[in-house]
Amino acid sequence: MTVTFVGVRHHSPACARLVRRTIERLRPAYVLIEGPADFSERLDELALGHELPVAIFSHYRDGDRSHLSWTPFCDYSPEWVALTSGRAAGADVRFIDLPAWHPAFADRRNRYADAEQRYAKVMERLCHRFAVDNVDALWDHMVEVEPDDRLEERLATYFDLIRGESGAGEDDSAREAYMARWIRAAVSKAGEPPVVVVTGGFHRPALQAMVDNGKAADGDGWPEVPSPPDGASGGSYLVPYSFRRLDSFTGYQSGMPSPEYYQRLWESGAKGAAEGLIEAVVSRLRKRKQAVSTADLIAARTLTDGLARLRGHSRPSRTDLLDGLVAALVSDDLEEPLPWTSRGPLSPRAHPVVAEMVAALSGGRVGRLHPETPAPPLVHDVTAELERLRLDRDGTVTLKLTEPRDLARSRALHRLRVLRIPGAERDSGPSTGVDPVLREQWTLSHDDDTRLSALIEAGAYGATLADAATAVLEERTLAAGPDVGLLGDVLFDAALCGATELSDTIGEAIAAGITGAADVAALGRVLATVLGLWRHDRLLGTARSPLFGTVIEGCVTRLLWLVEGVRGGPAPADLDRLAALAATRDALIHAGGALGLDRRSALGVAGRVSADHGVPPDLRGAAFGLCWALGEEGDPVRAVRGAAGPRTLGDWLAGLFALARDEVLSEPGVMAVLDELVAELGEADFLIALPALRQAFEFFPPREREAIAKGLLERRGSRASGRTLLRAPADPILIAEARALEEKVDRLLAAEGLT
């Protein structure tokens, strides 16, 4: 009996060919593949007849962590070829790696992601030795475009060199120990027939040593497949995948960029891939109105072949193709390095022609699952829900939120939006909790190739659309921490989804986030939005919501605590801070009784702040206004006189007007004393005070400003309309500056005796 280890690079056509030849030659009893062992009993699902690429999507959630993982396959994935060739040869095919939920994969969202950082030094030396830019070019140079003879020997040398200088970490050691147990069990069961093991090349040397030097398997049984701990939830389903998600130029750490190139390499060989993709690039450029002549096409082919010969390649490699295309089609200076000279996503500043080349080699293929493929309950629930609500068709939908059926349709679409399911885009609708908009417009499209994949992946959050959306909102709440801006977004989305009854844990997380918040303006925005929803929104079902009541109470308490700690001298009025205090006032007035808000403590804070001259004037004015708006006895006329001064008066009034505008209008003495104070200012002081005064009076709407102007005219015995004071012939600041300049000139003339 023999064990044949085939070390591969994931998504390598050359390795896939080697796997196929090895299995066809040996006809093994067992083919063991690096893949999730808990999916081995469901391999028939992979054989249903899908259009690749597809992936095994796995999800896991417990009280401490949640994890999502993908195991992707395309036509040229060695693991896929091992699966199909092994079954065709009559072998017992099994996945032998730990399940995706296992802590060994905690830092990986993709099982087949290479981790070149583990052997970066040896890669650097090899790239230098062969005069190539990076590991992808090195791999093509050594493997993909070379003849297949002696391929197994070259791969063994390559992977032995890598592993010889890199020790496995704790996670890889656990995986390798588990895979070795499967291999020893297969050896014990097979007897004389051979066993073929297909794993990542990094693992091959260690597995071979562990099997050669280890003891025989205990008993005749297979290793036990680990089960998730009690209280955890999880599962695995097949999902359609795409070349875009597989491409390292879009951020996937697969180890193999440009999947369309390697697909064509698998199907047509290196020369056929180069010729076909040159034409594909030219076709893309011509569709985008880029001038590409037949001579350019010939030049690209000639340069590609010439570069291949110059670099010692018997057939053009991927970088030969790309460099040849650049040389033939790009005449401009390139501001960015060519993207295939390094690893990672394509730069947004890449030359447009280069971007089209990368896109052509990436390809637009999207997998398709066989109709009989099992799907999570969420897929069926969403399909039935959209059909019931007549949202299962393309086009524009206008919803009246005052009508119960349209409100239900709106909630279903918002749940899809929260789950990031493509195909439902909201064009218009309410954007805050106090927005008077009662209609929404959506554009629906159900032909998005990624929709099914997104729905299956969203199934990790729940079996129904409502449950899954609520779980996502809960996850976002926990991730927001003390960022009240993000918490506010979550709460508004919860209202739109009809999911305000979140779990007690989430209520505690929101309360903790608010308690740790330090942004007064953001707290104020959240308070204003949530208060509006709590007070008025029977439409969205949030009126008197206990969760929103908890948020209101927490925001008021935190805002008052933060405001009392503010210090600073004269400065422009902080309008966001004043808006936060105005929201606090509204909460105390409209929700204080129902929620048991501490009015006495609020008045105490406001009284101390208004009397503290170390506090910015706008905040002192707002604190006095808060007391006044809450019915606290005080002398506003005296308070206005106390704020007198060209550098402080306007900002103090801004705070007062922001919090107690109605009270100011009902107390004529305030405007009277303010008129006196402004009239007593000299031209220079008036010029200093004017910008802040103008800002302060912006808190009054036009009708109220007209009433104030009329009162000022009447104090001077004029019966003119108040509008005459609101229609200055020029910018008031410009007029004031001109008057100040004239006064200065008059003084100078008088000093020189020239009057």
C-alpha positions in Angstrom: 0.0 0.0 0.0 1.3 3.5 -0.8 0.2 7.0 0.1 0.8 9.6 -2.6 0.9 13.2 -1.3 0.1 15.9 -3.9 0.9 19.3 -2.6 -0.8 22.0 -4.5 -1.2 25.7 -4.8 -4.9 26.5 -4.5 -6.6 27.5 -7.8 -3.6 26.4 -9.9 -4.4 24.8 -13.3 -1.0 23.0 -13.4 -1.6 21.5 -10.0 -5.2 20.5 -11.1 -3.7 18.7 -14.1 -1.3 16.8 -11.8 -4.0 15.8 -9.5 -6.1 14.5 -12.3 -3.3 12.5 -13.9 -2.3 11.1 -10.5 -5.8 9.8 -9.7 -6.3 8.4 -13.2 -3.0 6.6 -13.0 -3.3 5.2 -9.5 -7.0 4.5 -9.3 -6.8 4.9 -5.5 -9.1 3.4 -2.9 -9.3 6.8 -1.1 -8.9 10.4 -2.2 -8.5 12.7 0.8 -8.8 16.4 0.2 -8.1 19.5 2.3 -11.7 20.6 2.9 -14.2 20.8 5.7 -14.6 17.3 7.2 -18.2 18.1 8.3 -19.2 18.4 4.7 -18.0 15.0 3.6 -21.4 13.4 4.1 -22.8 16.0 1.7 -20.5 15.6 -1.2 -23.4 14.6 -3.4 -24.5 18.2 -3.3 -21.3 19.2 -4.9 -21.9 16.7 -7.7 -25.3 18.0 -8.7 -24.1 19.7 -11.8 -23.4 23.3 -10.9 -21.9 26.0 -13.1 -18.6 26.9 -11.4 -17.4 28.9 -9.5 -19.3 27.9 -6.3 -18.2 27.8 -2.7 -19.1 26.1 0.5 -20.3 28.9 2.8 -20.0 28.2 6.5 -21.3 30.3 9.4 -20.9 30.0 13.2 -22.1 32.0 16.1 -21.8 31.6 19.9 -21.8 34.0 22.9 -18.2 35.0 22.3 -17.7 35.2 18.5 -19.3 34.9 15.1 -17.5 33.6 12.0 -18.2 33.4 8.3 -16.0 31.3 5.9 -15.9 30.3 2.3 -14.3 27.3 0.6 -14.4 28.2 -3.1 -14.0 26.0 -6.1 -13.6 26.7 -9.8 -13.0 24.4 -12.8 -9.2 24.5 -12.3 -9.2 24.2 -8.5 -7.0 21.1 -7.6 -9.5 20.3 -4.8 -12.4 20.3 -7.2 -10.5 18.1 -9.7 -9.6 15.7 -6.9 -13.3 15.5 -6.0 -14.6 14.9 -9.5 -11.7 12.7 -10.7 -11.8 10.6 -7.5 -15.5 9.9 -7.8 -15.0 9.1 -11.5 -12.3 6.6 -10.6 -14.6 4.9 -8.0 -12.6 6.1 -5.0 -14.0 6.9 -1.6 -13.6 10.7 -1.6 -13.5 12.6 1.7 -12.6 16.1 3.1 -10.2 15.8 6.0 -9.6 19.2 7.4 -11.1 20.8 10.5 -14.6 22.4 10.1 -14.7 26.0 9.2 -16.1 27.0 12.6 -13.1 25.6 14.4 -10.9 28.1 16.3 -8.0 27.2 14.0 -9.8 29.2 11.3 -10.7 32.2 13.5 -8.6 34.6 11.5 -9.5 33.2 8.1 -12.5 34.1 6.0 -11.3 31.8 3.3 -10.0 28.3 3.8 -7.9 28.4 0.6 -6.2 31.7 1.3 -2.5 31.5 1.1 -0.4 33.1 3.8 2.8 34.1 2.0 3.9 36.1 5.0 4.8 32.8 6.7 7.5 32.3 4.1 8.2 35.8 2.9 11.9 35.6 3.2 12.3 32.5 1.1 9.9 34.0 -1.5 12.0 37.1 -1.6 15.2 35.2 -2.3 13.5 33.1 -5.0 12.0 36.2 -6.7 15.5 37.8 -6.7 17.1 34.6 -8.0 14.7 34.3 -10.9 14.5 38.1 -11.5 10.7 38.3 -11.1 8.6 40.9 -9.3 6.5 38.7 -6.9 5.3 35.3 -6.0 2.6 35.2 -8.7 5.2 35.8 -11.5 7.5 33.3 -9.8 4.8 30.7 -9.8 4.0 31.2 -13.4 7.6 31.1 -14.3 8.3 27.9 -12.5 5.0 26.0 -12.9 2.2 27.2 -15.0 3.9 27.8 -18.4 6.4 25.0 -18.1 5.9 21.6 -19.6 4.2 19.1 -17.2 7.0 16.7 -17.3 8.9 16.7 -13.9 6.1 18.9 -12.5 5.7 16.7 -9.5 9.4 16.9 -8.8 9.5 20.7 -9.2 6.5 21.2 -6.9 8.0 18.9 -4.2 11.3 20.9 -4.3 9.4 24.2 -4.1 7.2 23.2 -1.2 10.0 21.5 0.7 12.0 24.7 0.4 9.1 26.8 1.7 8.3 24.5 4.6 11.9 24.0 5.4 12.3 27.6 6.5 8.8 28.1 8.1 7.4 26.5 11.1 3.7 25.9 11.4 1.8 28.0 13.9 -0.5 26.7 16.5 -3.5 26.8 14.2 -1.8 25.0 11.3 -0.4 22.4 13.7 -3.9 21.5 14.9 -5.1 21.2 11.3 -2.2 19.0 10.3 -2.5 16.8 13.3 -6.2 16.2 12.5 -5.6 15.6 8.7 -2.8 13.1 9.6 -5.3 11.1 11.7 -7.6 10.8 8.6 -4.7 9.7 6.4 -3.6 7.0 8.9 -7.2 5.8 9.1 -7.4 5.6 5.3 -4.1 3.7 5.1 -5.5 1.2 7.7 -8.8 0.7 5.8 -7.3 0.6 2.3 -5.0 -2.3 2.7 -3.1 -2.8 -0.6 -4.8 -0.2 -2.9 -3.2 3.3 -2.8 -4.4 6.5 -1.1 -4.1 9.9 -2.7 -3.9 13.0 -0.4 -4.4 16.5 -1.9 -3.6 19.4 0.3 -1.9 22.8 0.2 1.8 22.4 -0.6 2.7 24.1 2.7 1.2 21.2 4.6 2.5 18.3 2.4 6.0 17.9 4.0 4.6 17.9 7.5 1.8 15.5 6.7 4.1 13.1 5.0 6.5 13.1 8.0 3.6 12.6 10.5 2.2 9.7 8.5 5.6 8.1 7.9 6.7 8.4 11.5 3.4 8.2 13.3 1.7 5.2 14.7 -1.1 3.3 12.9 -4.6 4.4 13.3 -6.5 3.3 16.4 -9.2 0.8 15.4 -10.9 0.8 12.1 -13.0 4.0 12.4 -12.6 7.4 10.9 -11.6 10.3 13.2 -14.5 11.9 14.9 -15.7 15.1 13.2 -15.7 17.9 15.8 -19.1 19.3 16.8 -19.8 22.9 17.7 -20.0 23.5 21.4 -23.4 23.6 23.2 -25.2 26.9 22.7 -23.5 27.6 19.4 -25.3 27.8 16.0 -24.0 27.3 12.6 -24.2 25.5 9.3 -22.9 25.2 5.7 -24.5 25.7 2.3 -23.3 25.9 -1.2 -23.4 29.4 -2.7 -22.8 30.8 -6.2 -19.3 32.4 -6.3 -17.8 34.8 -8.8 -14.4 35.3 -10.5 -14.5 38.8 -9.0 -14.6 37.5 -5.5 -11.9 35.0 -6.4 -9.4 37.6 -7.8 -6.6 38.9 -5.6 -6.9 42.2 -7.5 -10.2 42.7 -5.6 -8.6 41.8 -2.3 -9.1 38.1 -2.1 -6.0 36.3 -0.8 -6.4 33.3 -3.0 -2.8 33.3 -4.2 -4.0 33.3 -7.9 -5.0 36.6 -9.4 -6.7 37.0 -12.8 -9.0 34.0 -12.7 -10.3 34.4 -16.3 -6.7 34.0 -17.5 -6.3 30.8 -15.5 -9.7 29.5 -16.7 -8.6 29.9 -20.3 -5.2 28.5 -19.4 -7.0 25.4 -18.1 -9.2 25.2 -21.1 -7.0 26.2 -24.0 -3.4 26.2 -22.8 -1.0 29.1 -22.5 -0.9 30.2 -26.1 -4.7 29.9 -26.5 -5.2 31.9 -23.3 -2.9 34.7 -24.4 -4.5 35.0 -27.9 -8.0 34.9 -26.6 -7.4 37.5 -23.8 -5.6 39.9 -26.2 -8.7 40.0 -28.3 -10.9 40.3 -25.1 -8.9 43.3 -23.9 -9.1 45.0 -27.3 -12.8 44.3 -27.5 -13.3 45.9 -24.0 -11.3 49.0 -25.0 -13.2 49.4 -28.3 -16.6 49.3 -26.5 -15.3 52.1 -24.3 -14.5 54.2 -27.4 -10.7 53.6 -27.0 -9.0 53.7 -30.4 -7.3 50.3 -30.9 -6.2 49.4 -34.4 -5.5 46.1 -36.0 -1.8 47.1 -35.9 -2.0 47.5 -32.1 -3.5 44.0 -31.9 -0.7 42.5 -33.9 1.9 44.5 -31.9 0.4 43.1 -28.6 0.7 39.6 -29.9 4.2 40.1 -31.2 5.4 41.8 -28.0 3.8 39.1 -25.8 5.6 36.3 -27.7 8.8 38.2 -27.7 8.7 38.8 -24.0 8.0 35.1 -23.4 11.1 34.1 -25.4 13.2 36.8 -23.8 12.3 35.5 -20.3 12.9 31.9 -21.2 9.3 30.8 -21.4 8.3 28.2 -23.9 4.8 29.6 -23.8 3.5 33.1 -22.8 2.8 33.6 -19.1 0.3 36.0 -17.6 2.9 38.7 -17.0 4.2 38.3 -20.5 0.7 38.9 -21.8 0.0 41.9 -19.5 3.4 43.5 -20.2 3.0 43.0 -23.9 -0.4 44.7 -23.8 0.9 47.6 -21.9 3.8 48.1 -24.3 1.5 48.0 -27.3 -1.5 50.0 -26.0 -0.3 52.5 -23.5 1.7 55.4 -24.7 1.2 57.7 -21.7 3.5 58.0 -18.7 2.2 55.7 -15.9 1.8 57.4 -12.5 1.3 54.1 -10.7 3.4 50.9 -10.8 1.8 48.2 -12.9 -0.6 46.3 -10.5 0.8 42.8 -11.4 4.2 43.8 -10.0 2.9 43.5 -6.5 0.0 41.8 -4.5 -3.2 43.5 -3.5 -6.2 45.4 -4.8 -6.0 47.5 -8.0 -5.2 51.1 -7.2 -8.1 53.6 -8.1 -5.4 55.7 -9.8 -4.5 53.0 -12.3 -4.3 54.0 -15.9 -7.7 53.3 -17.6 -6.2 51.0 -20.2 -4.4 49.0 -17.4 -7.7 48.8 -15.4 -9.5 47.3 -18.5 -6.7 44.8 -18.9 -7.0 43.7 -15.3 -10.8 43.5 -15.6 -10.5 41.3 -18.8 -8.1 38.9 -17.1 -10.3 38.9 -14.0 -13.4 38.0 -15.9 -17.1 38.3 -15.1 -18.1 34.7 -14.6 -20.6 34.0 -11.9 -21.5 30.5 -10.7 -24.9 29.0 -10.8 -26.3 26.4 -8.4 -28.2 23.4 -9.6 -32.0 23.9 -8.9 -32.0 20.9 -6.5 -29.3 22.4 -4.3 -30.4 22.6 -0.6 -30.8 26.2 0.6 -31.2 27.7 4.1 -34.7 28.5 5.3 -34.1 32.2 4.7 -34.0 31.8 0.9 -37.5 30.2 0.9 -38.9 32.7 3.4 -37.7 35.7 1.4 -39.0 34.1 -1.9 -42.4 33.5 -0.3 -42.5 36.9 1.4 -41.7 38.9 -1.8 -44.3 36.9 -3.7 -46.9 37.5 -1.0 -46.2 41.3 -1.0 -45.9 41.4 -4.8 -42.3 42.6 -4.7 -41.0 39.7 -6.8 -40.9 41.7 -10.1 -38.7 44.4 -11.6 -39.6 48.0 -11.8 -40.3 51.1 -9.7 -42.5 50.8 -6.6 -44.1 53.7 -4.8 -45.3 53.0 -1.2 -47.6 55.0 0.9 -46.4 54.4 4.5 -49.8 55.4 5.9 -51.3 52.2 4.3 -50.7 49.0 6.3 -49.9 46.8 3.3 -47.4 49.4 1.9 -45.9 49.7 5.3 -45.4 45.9 5.4 -43.8 46.1 2.0 -41.5 48.9 3.1 -40.4 46.9 6.1 -39.6 43.9 3.9 -37.5 46.0 1.6 -35.7 47.7 4.4 -34.9 44.3 5.9 -33.3 43.3 2.5 -31.4 46.5 2.5 -30.1 45.9 6.1 -29.0 42.4 5.0 -27.3 43.9 1.9 -29.3 41.8 -0.5 -28.9 43.3 -4.0 -31.9 44.1 -6.1 -33.8 46.7 -4.0 -32.6 50.3 -4.0 -34.5 53.0 -2.2 -34.7 56.2 -4.3 -36.5 58.4 -1.8 -38.2 58.3 1.6 -37.9 59.5 5.2 -34.4 60.0 6.4 -34.9 60.9 10.1 -37.3 60.1 12.8 -39.0 63.5 12.5 -39.1 63.6 8.7 -42.6 64.3 7.5 -42.2 62.3 4.3 -44.9 59.6 4.1 -43.9 58.0 0.8 -41.1 55.8 -0.4 -39.9 54.9 -3.9 -37.9 51.8 -4.6 -36.3 50.4 -7.7 -36.5 46.6 -7.8 -34.3 44.3 -9.9 -34.2 40.5 -9.6 -31.7 39.6 -12.3 -28.6 40.3 -10.2 -26.4 37.2 -10.4 -25.1 37.7 -6.8 -28.6 37.9 -5.2 -28.9 34.2 -4.4 -25.4 34.0 -3.0 -26.2 37.0 -0.8 -29.4 35.5 0.4 -27.8 32.2 1.3 -25.0 33.9 3.2 -27.5 36.1 5.0 -29.1 32.8 6.1 -26.4 32.7 8.8 -28.4 35.4 10.7 -31.8 33.7 10.9 -34.4 31.6 9.2 -36.8 34.4 8.4 -36.4 37.8 6.9 -37.4 39.5 10.1 -35.2 37.4 12.4 -32.1 37.8 10.1 -32.5 41.6 9.8 -32.9 41.9 13.6 -29.7 39.8 14.1 -27.8 42.1 11.8 -29.0 45.1 13.7 -28.0 43.5 16.9 -24.5 42.8 15.5 -24.1 46.4 14.3 -25.1 47.6 17.7 -22.4 45.6 19.4 -19.9 46.7 16.9 -20.8 50.4 17.3 -19.6 50.6 20.9 -19.7 54.2 22.1 -20.0 55.6 18.6 -23.5 57.2 19.0 -23.6 58.2 15.4 -23.5 54.5 14.4 -26.0 53.7 17.2 -28.4 56.3 15.9 -28.2 54.8 12.4 -28.9 51.3 13.9 -31.9 52.6 15.8 -33.4 54.4 12.8 -32.9 51.2 10.6 -34.6 49.2 13.4 -37.6 51.6 13.1 -37.7 51.2 9.4 -37.5 47.4 9.6 -40.1 47.2 12.3 -37.6 45.7 14.7 -37.6 47.9 17.7 -38.1 45.0 20.1 -34.4 44.0 20.2 -33.0 41.7 22.8 -32.2 42.7 26.3 -28.5 42.2 25.5 -28.7 44.8 22.7 -30.6 47.2 25.0 -27.7 46.9 27.5 -25.2 47.4 24.7 -26.9 50.6 23.5 -27.1 51.9 27.1 -23.4 51.1 27.6 -22.5 52.8 24.3 -24.3 56.0 25.3 -22.8 56.0 28.7 -19.3 55.9 27.1 -20.0 58.5 24.4 -18.2 61.8 24.5 -19.5 63.5 21.3 -22.2 66.0 22.5 -23.3 66.8 18.9 -23.7 63.2 17.9 -25.6 62.5 21.2 -27.9 65.4 20.4 -28.7 64.1 16.9 -29.5 60.6 18.2 -31.7 62.1 21.0 -33.6 64.3 18.6 -34.2 61.4 16.2 -35.2 58.9 18.8 -37.4 61.4 20.7 -39.3 62.1 17.5 -39.8 58.4 16.9 -40.8 57.8 20.5 -43.3 60.7 20.6 -45.0 60.7 17.2 -44.3 57.7 15.1 -47.3 55.4 15.3 -46.6 55.1 11.5 -43.4 53.0 12.0 -44.6 51.5 15.3 -42.0 53.2 17.5 -44.3 55.4 19.6 -43.7 54.8 23.3 -41.1 52.1 22.4 -39.4 50.9 25.6 -36.1 50.5 23.8 -36.3 54.1 22.5 -37.3 55.3 26.0 -34.2 53.7 27.4 -32.1 55.6 24.7 -33.8 58.9 25.5 -33.1 58.5 29.3 -29.5 57.6 28.6 -28.9 60.4 26.2 -30.3 63.1 28.5 -28.3 61.9 31.5 -25.1 61.7 29.5 -25.6 65.1 27.8 -26.1 66.9 31.0 -23.0 65.3 32.5 -20.9 66.3 29.4 -22.2 69.8 29.3 -21.3 70.6 32.9 -17.7 69.7 32.1 -17.3 72.1 29.2 -14.9 75.0 29.8 -13.6 77.8 27.5 -13.6 81.5 26.9 -15.5 83.5 24.2 -15.8 81.6 21.0 -18.3 81.4 18.1 -21.5 79.7 19.2 -21.4 75.9 18.7 -24.7 75.3 16.9 -24.5 71.5 17.2 -24.0 71.7 20.9 -27.0 74.1 21.2 -29.1 71.7 19.1 -28.1 68.9 21.6 -29.3 71.0 24.5 -32.5 71.8 22.6 -33.2 68.1 22.2 -32.5 67.6 25.9 -35.1 70.4 26.7 -37.7 68.6 24.4 -37.0 65.3 26.1 -37.5 66.8 29.6 -40.7 68.6 28.6 -42.4 65.9 26.4 -41.0 62.6 27.8 -40.0 63.5 31.3 -43.1 62.4 33.1 -43.6 59.2 31.1 -39.9 58.1 31.4 -39.3 59.5 34.9 -36.5 61.8 33.8 -34.8 63.7 36.7 -36.0 67.3 36.1 -34.6 68.6 39.3 -31.1 67.4 38.5 -31.4 68.9 35.0 -32.3 72.3 36.5 -29.4 72.0 38.9 -26.9 71.4 36.1 -28.4 74.3 34.1 -28.3 76.7 37.0 -24.6 75.9 37.7 -23.6 76.2 34.1 -25.5 79.5 33.5 -23.7 81.1 36.5 -20.2 79.9 35.7 -18.2 82.5 33.7 -15.6 79.8 32.9 -18.2 78.3 30.5 -18.5 79.5 26.9 -21.1 82.3 26.6 -23.4 80.3 24.2 -23.6 77.5 26.7 -24.3 79.8 29.6 -27.1 81.4 27.6 -28.5 78.0 26.6 -28.4 76.9 30.3 -30.3 79.9 31.3 -32.8 79.3 28.5 -33.2 75.7 29.6 -34.1 76.8 33.1 -36.5 79.3 31.7 -38.1 76.8 29.3 -38.6 74.3 32.1 -40.4 76.9 34.2 -37.7 77.9 36.6 -38.1 81.3 38.1 -35.4 83.8 37.0 -34.9 87.4 35.9 -34.2 87.3 32.1 -33.7 91.1 31.9 -31.0 91.0 34.5 -29.5 87.9 32.8 -29.3 89.8 29.5 -27.6 92.7 31.1 -25.1 90.4 32.7 -24.2 89.0 29.3 -23.5 92.5 27.9 -20.2 93.0 26.1 -19.4 93.1 22.4 -17.5 89.8 22.4 -20.0 87.8 24.4 -23.5 89.2 23.9 -24.3 87.6 20.6 -23.1 84.1 21.5 -24.9 84.3 24.8 -28.1 85.3 23.0 -27.7 82.5 20.5 -27.8 80.0 23.4 -30.8 81.7 24.9 -32.8 81.9 21.7 -31.9 78.3 20.8 -33.5 77.0 24.1 -36.1 79.6 25.0 -37.2 81.4 21.8 -40.9 81.3 22.7 -40.3 82.6 26.2 -38.2 85.5 24.9 -41.1 86.5 22.6 -43.5 86.4 25.5 -41.3 88.7 27.6 -41.2 92.2 26.1 -38.6 93.4 28.6 -35.9 91.2 27.0 -36.1 92.9 23.6 -36.3 96.3 25.3 -33.1 95.9 27.3 -31.4 94.3 24.3 -32.3 97.4 22.3 -30.7 99.6 24.9 -27.6 97.6 25.1 -27.0 97.5 21.3 -27.8 101.3 21.0 -25.1 102.0 23.6 -22.4 100.2 21.6 -19.9 102.4 19.8 -19.2 101.8 16.1 -16.2 99.6 16.8 -17.9 97.5 19.4 -21.0 97.2 17.3 -18.8 95.9 14.4 -17.4 93.3 16.8 -20.8 92.2 18.1 -22.7 92.2 14.8 -21.8 88.8 13.3 -22.7 86.9 16.5 -25.9 89.0 16.9 -27.0 88.2 13.4 -26.4 84.5 14.0 -28.4 84.6 17.2 -31.4 86.1 15.5 -31.3 83.4 12.9 -33.0 81.2 15.5 -36.2 83.2 14.8 -38.2 82.3 11.7 -39.0 85.2 9.3 -42.4 86.0 10.7 -41.0 86.3 14.3 -38.1 88.4 13.1 -40.6 90.8 11.4 -42.6 91.0 14.7 -39.4 91.9 16.6 -38.5 94.6 14.0 -42.0 96.0 14.3 -41.6 96.3 18.1 -38.3 98.1 17.6 -39.9 100.6 15.3 -42.8 101.2 17.6 -40.3 101.9 20.5 -39.1 104.8 18.3 -42.6 106.1 17.4 -42.6 104.7 13.9 -45.6 102.9 12.3 -43.6 101.5 9.4 -43.7 97.9 8.5 -41.2 95.6 10.3 -40.2 94.3 6.9 -38.4 97.6 6.1 -35.8 96.7 8.7 -35.4 93.2 7.2 -34.6 94.5 3.8 -31.3 96.2 4.1 -30.0 97.9 1.0 -26.7 96.0 1.4 -25.0 93.4 3.6 -25.4 94.7 7.2 -21.8 93.7 8.0 -20.6 95.9 5.0 -22.7 98.8 6.2 -21.3 98.5 9.7 -17.7 98.3 8.4 -18.3 101.4 6.3 -19.7 103.4 9.2 -16.7 102.4 11.3 -14.4 103.5 8.6 -16.2 106.8 8.3 -15.9 107.4 12.0 -12.2 106.6 12.0 -11.7 109.1 9.1 -13.7 111.8 10.9 -11.5 111.3 14.0 -8.3 111.6 11.9 -9.6 114.7 10.2 -10.5 116.3 13.4 -7.1 115.5 14.9 -5.5 117.3 12.0 -7.8 120.3 12.1 -9.3 119.5 8.7 -13.0 119.3 9.7 
